[in-house]
Amino acid sequence: MIEITPRVSIGEDEVSFSAIRSQGAGGQNVNKVATAIQLRFDIKASSLSESVKQKLLALSDRRISREGVVVIKAQQFRTQEKNRLEAVERLRALIAAALVEQKRRVATRPTKGSQRRRMDSKSLRGKTKQLRGRVSDY
């Protein structure tokens, strides 16, 4: 089981891993060893609750395809095991971010004192700018 939070977890059978070759420089090791890991997680077929699924699908994340599959590629480390742990950690962070409830904003009004201070500063600024005008010949 992959534990996201103490209450939410997903089964390891819901996540598929495949080893691929890493990109970029690295010499012969990169060219012959498949150390990068590609993690695939199907949101729609997962055991997550419907509300979490909807939040995940609503995210505008480039790692989530139109079909609702999360694809994470980890290639930072030289070993498959470390890259696998990194990919799982990224998936955990993505799902945990979708679990966070946004606080509802309570509409408030500015206080009389703050409105008065704002108007006073605006009028003071206007007087300062007025002094910058042309000088009259009186």
N, C-alpha and C positions, 0 to 999 in steps of 0.2 A: 504494500500500500504506500502511496505517495501522499504524505500528510501536508495539506495546504495550511489549515488552521487546526486547532484542537477539535473542532466540530466537523470540518469538511476534509475529505480525502478522496482520492481517486485510485482505482486499481491499476496495478502495473500492466495488466493485460489490455488496458484501454490506450496505452501509449506504445507506439512502435518505434524502434531504433534501427537505423541502417548506417553502416560505416561507409564513408566516402573519402576520396582523396582531398586533402587540404589544398587551398589556393595559396598563391604567392610564393615568395622566395623561401628556400629552405634546403636546396640541394637534393641529393639522392634520396634522403629520407622521405621528403614530400612526394617525390616521383614514384616511389615503389611501395609505400606503406599507407594504408587507408586508416588514418587516425582521426579524421573529423567525423563527427556524429550528426546525423540528421534525425531530429525527433519529430514525429507526427502524432497529433492528438485531434481526434474528431469530436468537436464540441457537441454536435447534434446527437451522436450515438453514445455520449458519455453518461455516467451515473450522477452527474451534477443536477441540482434542482433546476426547474424551468426558469426561475427568475435569474439565476446565475448564468444560465445558458444565454438568455436574452441579453444580459448585460455584456457578456463576452462577444456575442455576435454584433452588438451595437458599437463596439469599440472600433475606432478608425486606426487599426494597427496593420502595418503592411505584412506582418507575419501570419495574419488570418486571411485565408482565401475566401472567395465568394461562396464556396461550398461549405464553409464553416470548419475548415481544417487548419489547425495551428501547425506551422512548419518552422522549427527552430534549428538553425545550423550552428554547431559549436566546434570551433577549430583553434581555439586559443592555445591549448596545451599539446604536448607531444605524445600523450597516451590517450587511448580510447576511453579508459575508465574515467580520467579526469574530465574529458570532454563530455562524457555521458552525464556526470554529476553536474557539470556546468549547464547543460541543456535542461536537465530536470529542475535545477534551481531557477532558471529563467522562466520555465513554464509555471512553477510555483509562484513566482513574483507576479506574472501576468494574471493568473487566476485570483491571487490575493488582492490585487489592485481592483479587480472587478467586484470583489466582495465588500469593499468599503462603501458604506452608505454615505451619500452626500448630505450634509446638513441643509435643512430648508432655511432659506433666507427669510428673516422676519423683517418686513418693511418698517422702516423707522423714518421719522421726520427730523430735520435739523432743529436744534433748540433756538429759542429767540435770541439768546446771547450770541450764538455762533452766526446767525443771520445778521445781527447788528454789526459784529466785528467784520464780517465779510463786506458789508455795504460801506462801512467806515474806511476799510483799506482800499476799496474801489474808488471812493470819492477822493481820498488822499492821493492816489495814483493819478487820477484825472487832473487834480490841481497841479501836481508836479509836471505833467505833460503840458499843461496849459502855459506854464512859465517858459517853456521852450519855444514859444511862438515868436513871431517877428516883433521887433522892438518898434514902438510907435514914436513919432517925432513930436512930442508935446512940449 
